[in-house]
Amino acid sequence: MRITAKGLSFRALNQLIRECVQKGAREIEIVEVNGQRYIGAGIDSHVIIVIQGTPGNDLGAFAQSPKIIVYGNAEDGVGNTMDNGEIFIHGNAGDIVGYSMRGGKIYIKGNAGYRVGIHMKEYRDHFPIIVIGGTARDFLGEYMAGGRIIVLGLNGSDEEIVGEYVGTGMHGGKIFVRGKVCEDQLGTGVGIRPMTNEDWAEIKGLLTEYCAVFKTSLTDVLENSYTKIVPTTYRPYEKTYILT
């Protein structure tokens, strides 16, 4: 099914999407998207949603199982509290990608903004994954409690691959950065640890799919060194909130 979003409010567009899903659509193409919010929010169906244009905030919020493919950029809040499914963005994404994400995958070909993966967590058998092809800004993985974030720095920019305060308050999960991260870029309660064989096997599996989606050379992606960032405590702010 095909929907033209030009001139539609976000409410009208999302109502059309829900109607298509209820009718059993397996793939929905949405063209001329220009900032409409909440596309794919809360959908509990294995439908494929292909977006041509720029979706607005909270793309795929609370998604249960759809595959969302964006040929363009995306605004803030991609995958907000996402439970399962896949979101592939063939451009850049804004701030708070994967906010409180509990499962599923978000793959971004370009750059992402601030506070990617904030409050991201594992939930029962759900395991969230975010892979960013370019760079990420400050507070990457803030308060992260589970899952994996990988930042590749493939955009050829002179800026740092990740910003400052990486992993602030992080108490679960792992962050992998293709390249060097300085100690003074780290936030509270995290540290840099050596890559193990298990780490390499894990990221190779994740990046094999990422490279297939965006037609990127896996060999080139894996040839650089990686920095592993993990929590050094499960209670990073214990002294702040507990009286002694």
N, C-alpha and C positions, 0 to 999 in steps of 0.2 A: 504494500500500500504506500501511497505517496501523499504527503501533506505539504502544501505551500504555506509557510508561516508568515509571509509578508502581510502586514496589516492586522495580524491577530494579536490579541492580548495574551498574556501568559496563561490566564484562566481558560480562554477559549482553545488555545493550542493544546493544553494538557487534557482538556475534556475530549478533544478529538483523538488524542493518543490513547486514552483509556478506552474509548469506544472501539478503536481498532484492536486493542488487546482483547477486549471482551468478545469480539467477533472471531478471535482465533488467529489473528495475523502473526506470521512468523518473522516478518521483516517489515519495518516501517522506515521509509526515507523521508526526512524532513528537510526541505530546501528553503533558502532565503531566511534563515534564522538570524535574528538580530537582537540579542539580549533578553529573550524570553526566559524567565526563571523556572526552576523546578522541573525541567524536562526529565522524564523518567523517574521522578520521585515516587518512592514507595511501590514500584511495580514488582509484583511477584509472579513473573513469567519469564520464560527463556527466550523472549522476543529479542530480535536484533534491531536496534534503533540507530540509523545512520543519519548524522546531522551534517548538513552543509551550511557553514556560517559560524556565528559566534553565540553559543548558548550563554544565558545569564547565570546568576548565582544559584548555588545548590543543585547543580546538575547531578542527577542520580542520587539525591539525598534519600536515605532510608531504603535504598534499592535492595531487593531480595535476590534477584537472579538474572536481570537482563544483561545483554552485551550492548554497550553504547560506544559508538565510533564517531569521533568528531573530526571532520576535515576542516580545521580552522583552530582558533584559539578558544579558551574557555575562561570565564570570569571566576570569582571567588567561590570557595566552599564546595568544590567538586568532591563528590562522594561523602558528603556530610552524614555521619552515622550510618554509613553503608554497611549492610549485613552480608551481602554476597553479590556475585556478578563480576563484570569486567567493564572498565572504562578505558578506552584508548583515545588519546588526544594527539592528533598530528600537528600540533602547534605548541603554544605556550599556555600555561594555566596561572591563575591568580593566587591569592593568599589562601591560607587554611585548607589546602587540599587534604582530604582524608581526615577531617576533624572528627574525632571520636569513632573512627572507622573500626569495625569489629571483624570484618572478613572481606574477601574478594580481592580484586587487583585493580590498581590504577597505573597505567603506563602513559608517560608523557614524553613526546619526542623532543620538545624544546625545554624551556626554562619554567621554573615554578617560583612563586613568591614567598612571602613570609609565613612562618609557623606551619609548615607542612608537617602533617602527621601528629599535630597536637592532640593529646589524650588518646592516641591510637592504641588499641588493646586487642589481645587475643580473647576469644569468647568461645568456651567449650571446644568444639572441633573446628571453629572458624579461625583463620590465620590471615591477617591482612598484609598486603604487599603493595608498596609504592616504588616505582622505578622512574627516575627522572633523567632524561638524556642530556640535558644541559646543566644549569646551575640552580641552586636553591638559596634563598636569602636567610636572614637571621631567624633564630629560634627553631631550627629544624629539629623535629622530634621532641618538642617541648612536652614534658609530663608523659612521655611515651611509656606504655605499660606492656607492649607486646608487638609482635609482627616484625617486618623487615622494611627498611628504607634503603634504596641504593641510588646514589647520585653519580652520574658518569662524566659530566663535564665535557661533552662531545661537541659543543657549539663553537669552539675555537676562540672564545672570548678571553681577554686578558684579566678579567675579574676573578676573584676567588671562586672555587667550585661551590663552596658553602660559605655562609656568612658567619656571624658571631653567635655566641650563646648556644652552640650546638648541643642538643640533648639536655637542656636545662630541666632539672627535676625528673629526668628519665629514670624509671625503675624497672624496666623490662624491655625485651626485644633487642635488636641490633641495628646499627646504621653502618653501611659500607659506602665509602667514598673513593672513587677512582682517582687517586692522586694523594697529595700531601695535605694533612690538616694539622695546623699548629696547636699546641696545648692551650695557647691563650685564646683560641677560638671556641673552646669548650665551655659549656655551662656547668652548673652545680651538680655534683654527684655522678659524673661520668669520666671515663678514661679511655685511652687508646691501648689496645691489646694486639698482639701478633695474630696474623691470619693463620688458621689451622687448615689441614687438609679437608676437614669437614666443612669449613667455611667456603673454601674454593669450590668444593663439589656443590654446595648449596647455591652460591651465586651463579655458577655456570648453568645450573638447571633453570634458574629464573631468567637469566639473560639470554638463554637460547630462545625462549619464547618471545622475549622483548625484541630481539634482533629479527626474528621472523616477522613480527607485526610491522616493524618499521623498515625492513629491508636494510639492515645494518650488519656489517661484518662482525661476527662473534669473535673472530681471531683478533681484530683490531681492538675490540672492547676489552678483551681479557689480557692484552699484552702489558698494560701498565700495572704498577703496584697499587694496592688498595689499602685504605686505612679503615680499621674496624673500631667502632666506637660503641662501648657497652656501659651499662650502669655499674658503678662501683659500690653501691648500697641500694637496698630496697626501701630505705626511708631517708631520702635526701634532705628533708626539712625537719627531721626529728627534733633537733635542738630549737627550732623556731617555734614549734607548737606544743612542746612538752615542757612543763615547769620542772625545774630542778632545785 
